[in-house]
């Protein structure tokens, strides 16, 4: 059986504008995209008569996690200004996965997020880069490509 594994080339994080319907645009020269890291809390509900003296748990709140991208850091680019403008705002975001043979719709993550980190670096012997981190607010929605 052959594999369905793919490389991440072409995966992009896009930010929506304020139009209705929204237009999504790529910001910066993205070199790595990390989708939401969703986690659910486990709330302990053990009581004095829990069966077999074993701890019991119920599902708690869901945390949409974080999303990060790495970009080529170009200090004079419009992308840097765009990221700085996102501070203290809620951005509507989308991560799109490229089409493959036989698909008619991209797989995608849609979510709202706040920018929580912009970390540029300028190494002496390598390209300048920056890591941009977003905290997801609410629950991200995944749509599988078809």
Residue pairs with C-beta under 8 A, 6 or more apart in sequence:
6 100
8 32
8 33
9 98
10 97
10 98
11 33
11 95
11 96
11 97
11 98
12 26
12 30
12 33
12 95
12 96
13 26
13 27
13 30
13 33
13 67
13 69
13 93
13 94
13 95
14 24
14 25
14 26
14 27
14 93
14 94
14 95
14 96
15 24
15 25
15 27
15 82
15 86
15 91
15 92
15 93
16 22
16 23
16 24
16 91
16 92
16 93
16 94
17 23
17 24
17 25
22 92
24 94
24 96
27 71
27 79
27 82
27 83
28 69
28 71
28 72
28 74
28 77
28 79
28 80
28 82
28 83
28 130
28 132
29 71
29 72
29 74
29 79
30 69
30 70
30 71
31 70
31 71
31 72
31 129
32 68
32 69
32 70
33 67
33 68
33 69
33 95
34 66
34 67
34 68
34 69
35 67
35 95
35 109
36 64
36 65
36 66
36 67
36 109
36 111
36 136
36 140
37 65
37 66
37 67
38 62
38 63
38 64
38 65
38 139
38 140
39 62
39 63
39 65
40 59
40 60
40 61
40 62
40 63
41 59
41 60
41 61
41 62
41 63
42 57
42 58
42 59
42 60
43 57
43 58
43 59
43 60
44 55
44 56
44 57
45 56
45 57
45 58
46 54
46 55
46 56
47 56
50 56
62 139
63 136
64 111
64 113
64 135
64 136
64 137
64 138
64 139
64 140
65 136
66 116
66 133
66 134
66 135
66 136
67 93
67 95
67 111
67 113
67 133
67 134
67 136
68 117
68 131
68 132
68 133
68 134
69 131
69 132
70 129
70 130
70 131
70 132
71 79
71 129
71 130
71 132
72 127
72 128
72 129
73 80
73 120
73 121
73 122
73 127
73 128
73 129
73 130
74 80
74 128
75 120
75 128
80 130
83 115
83 118
83 132
84 118
86 114
86 115
87 115
88 114
89 114
89 115
90 112
90 113
90 114
90 137
91 112
91 113
91 114
91 115
91 134
92 110
92 111
92 112
93 110
93 111
93 112
93 113
93 134
94 108
94 109
94 110
94 111
95 108
95 109
96 106
96 107
96 108
97 106
97 107
97 108
97 145
98 106
99 106
99 145
100 145
103 145
103 146
104 145
104 146
105 143
105 145
105 146
106 145
107 142
107 143
107 144
107 145
108 142
108 143
108 145
109 140
109 141
109 142
109 143
110 140
110 141
110 143
111 136
111 137
111 138
111 139
111 140
111 141
112 136
112 137
112 138
113 134
113 135
113 136
113 137
114 134
114 135
114 137
115 132
115 133
115 134
116 133
116 134
116 135
117 131
117 132
117 133
118 130
118 131
118 132
118 133
119 130
119 131
119 132
119 133
120 128
120 129
120 130
121 128
121 129
121 130
122 128
